[in-house]
């Protein structure tokens, strides 16, 4: 007989039975955070998370034995499964592999929770939607640092980026990566090619480097990445099928941080770090301040070289 600690739980989600095996299994050994706590987080956050997944392909990183054991990424769901009715798939011609794959699309909580119940901790989204996946609706700037650099430099660089985007008449929105960096999103009209958007982001990057050479560099200069104490800004996030951590996704790092939307006022105060936002406090933060990242879902802006 199974012990209460390992007995499966059954949740009723979207008129489906979700069986959660080994709910007390520890996924974050350092903090004693269990698989069940991960599922409870995603259950609470599903109404906020799902609009970001609408028609947008994603990749899941699975950690079936917890964050200190093996992991794997999955974005091709072309094999048969009785549970794939919890989400849909769409065909994508993967040029590098010379084949067509079935990328997942989520629109129901049962899909999100079923994937999480299989050890899916991290969810990473594309910058475009189906079926017009060749035309991004987001420009994404990935700001990162080396381990020896203070996060305050990322916040400073993000403010300079925001101000430059304002000069171009554009609104932008920030969130922590859940790791050591920051993401800045510029929602745009889905009418530009990835090549055009990438070149535009590169010009913004270059202008920032020209203005603040002691603070900002490009990840694509030279062979080293995140070298020295500068902030690197990676415009190459703007490539078709490239993934970026979804807003509010959990990350497989100590303390179970999440990719947390933050206001520009919080960025300016420079009192925050990515580790401040975890599965323990994000639901309460959302309840208190709402989804401050939500405008990226509806705002559509023009960009030009």
N, C-alpha and C positions, 0 to 999 in steps of 0.2 A: 504493500500500500504506500502511495506517495504521501510524504509529509505535507503539512499545511504550507510549508515554505516553498515547496516545489509543485504543488497541485495547480493545474491550469485554472485560469479565470476565464469567464465568458462574459463579454460585454455585448450589449445590443446596440449596434451602430448602423444607422441608415437602413434599418430593417434587415440587417445581416447579423449573424452571430460571429463575433471576433473572438477566437480562442487565443489566449495569451499563455504560452507555456513558460514555465520557470519564471514567474513574475518577480520573485525576490532575488533573482540572479543579479549580482553586483556588476554594473558596467563601469563605474568610476571607483576603483578600489580606494584611492586616496581620500575620497569624501564619503564612501559608502552609499553612493547613489545607485539605485536599482533600475532594472529594466522597467518595472512598474512605474517608477517616478518619471522615466522618459515618456512612457505612454500617457500618463496623466498630464504631462506638460503639453504634448501634441494634441490631446483631446481638448484641453482648455483653449489652446491657441488655434485650433482648426478653423473657426469662423474668420479669423483674421488672416491666417496663412493662405487659405484656398484661393482668394482672388488673385494673388500673385502667381499662382500656378495656372490660371485659366488659359488654355490653349498654348501654354509655354512648355516645351520639352525640358526635361531635367535629368540629372544623374544622381543616383543614390550611392552613398558610401556606407557599406555595411560593416559592422563590428559585432558579429554574432557572439563573441566571447568576451566582450568588453573592450575598452579603449587601449589596453596594454597588450592585446593579442593581435592576431592577424586581421586584416581588413581587405575589402575589395570594392571596386567601383562597378556599377552596373547602369547602363543606359539602353542596352538592347534587350528588349523583352519579346523576342520573336519565337520562343519555344512555347509549347502548350502548357497551360496551367488552369486549373479549375477556379483559381482565385483572381485571374486577370479580369474578371468582370467587375472587380472593385475599382478599376481604372481603365482607361482606353489607351490605344497606341496609334501612332501615325508613322507612315513610311518616310524615311530620310535616306537619300542616296549619299553614302559616305564615300567621298571621292578617294580619300587616302587608302581605304581598304577595298575599293572597287566592288562595293556591294551595297545592297539596300538593307537597312536595319529598321526595327520597330522601336521608336522612342516613346517613352511613357508620357501620358497627359493625365492630370488629376483634376477632378471637379467635385469629389465627395470625400467626406471625412474618413469613410471606411477604407479608401485607398491609401490615404496618408498613414492611418493607424495600422493597417495590415503590413505595409512596408516597414514601419517602425517596429512592429511585433516580431519581424524577422531579423532584427538587429540593425535596421536602417536608422542611423543617427543623423547623418548629414545629408542635406538636400541642396543641390546646386542647380541654378536655373540658367537657361539660355537668355540671350539678349533679344530674341525675336520670338514670334508666335507662329503657330501653324494656321493656315497652310502656307502663308507668305513668309517662310522662314528666312528668305534671302534679304529681307528688309527689316533691320532692327528697329525697335521702338524705344530703345534706351541707348544712351552713350554712357559707358562705365569707365571711370577712372579708379584704378587700384593703387592706393598709396600704401607703401610698405617701408619697413626699416630693418636694419640688422639688429640682432639681439642686444647689442651694446648701446643702441640709440634710444634716448628717452622718447616716450610716446608723445610728449608735448610738441616735439618737432613735427609729427604727423598732423597734429591739430593746427599748428601754425601754417603748414603747407596747405592744408585743406581750406583754411580761410583765404589764403592768397588765390587758390583755385576758384573758390566761390566768387571772390571779388572780380576776377578776370572774366568769369562767365557772366556776371552782371553787366560788365562793360559790353559784352556781346548781346545783351538783352535777354539773357537766359536765366531761368530759375534752376536751382540744383538742390539736391537732398543728400544727406549723409547718413551713413550707418557704420558701425564697427564691423569688421570682418568676422569677429569672434575669435580671431587669432591675435596677431600683433599689429594689424593694419587697419585701414579705413577705406570705405568705398564711397565715392561720390557719383551720384546718378543724375543724368540730364535726360528727362523724358522728351522724346521727339516724335514727329510724325513718321509713320512707317512707310516712307517713300524713297529713302536713300539706300544705296547699296552698302554692304559692310565695308567695302574698299573705300568708298567716299567717307563714311563715318570715321573709319580708322585714320585716314589722312587728316580729317578735320581735328580729331582728338590729338594727333601728333603735332599739329600746329599750335594747339593750346599748350601742350606739354613743352614744346620748344620755347614758346614765349615765356612761360613760367621759369624755365631754366635760365633764359637770358636775363630775366628780372632778378632772380634770386639764386645766383650760381653757388652760393655757399650753403644753401639749404636744400635745393632740389636738383635731382638728376633724373636721367631716363634709364630704365632697366635694360633698354636695348642698346646702350652705349658700351662697347667693349665686351669682354667675355664674362666679367663678374657681375653678379646680381646682389643688390643690397650691400654693396661694398662701402666701407667707411661709415661716416655718421650722417650721411645725407638721406633725405627721403626720396625714394624712387617712385616714379609715377608710371604705371604700365598701361599705355594706351592699347596694347595688344590684347586686352580683354575683349576688344571689339572685333572679334573674329567669329565667323559662323560656327555654331555648335560649341563655342567656348563657354564654360560654366563659371558662374559666380555664386557664392554662398547666398542662398535665399534669405530675404528678410525674416528674422525670427528663427531661422534654423538653429538647432543645437550643433555645437562643434565638439569633436572628440579630443578635447584638451582638459587638463585638470580644472576642477571646479565646475565643469559643465557649462562653459560660457555659451552665449547665443549671439548671433549677428543682430545687433540692436540698433534700430533707427535712433538717431540722436538729433536734437535741434541745433541750429547754428548758434543759438545762445549758449548751449552746453559746450559746443566746440570752443567758443570764444573764452569762456571761463577757464577752460583748460584744467579742470579738476577731475576729469574722468579718465578711466582706462578701460580697455576691452574686458578685463576681468571683473568689472563692476556689474556686468549684466549676465545673469545666469538663469537656468531653469527654475531656480528657487524664487527669484524676485521679478522675473519678466511679466508673469500674469498680473501681478499687483501693479507694476509700472503701467502696463497697458490699460488697466482699469482706471488708473489715476489720470493719465494724460491722453489716452486714446492712441490711435494709430497715426502717428505724425508722418509716416512715410506714405500714407495713402494717396496723396496727390500725384505720385508717379504713375498711378493707374489710369488717370484721366487727362492729365496735362499733356498736350501735344504741341511741340515747339519746332520752329524752323531753324536750321543751321546752314551756314554757307562758308565756303573757303574764301 
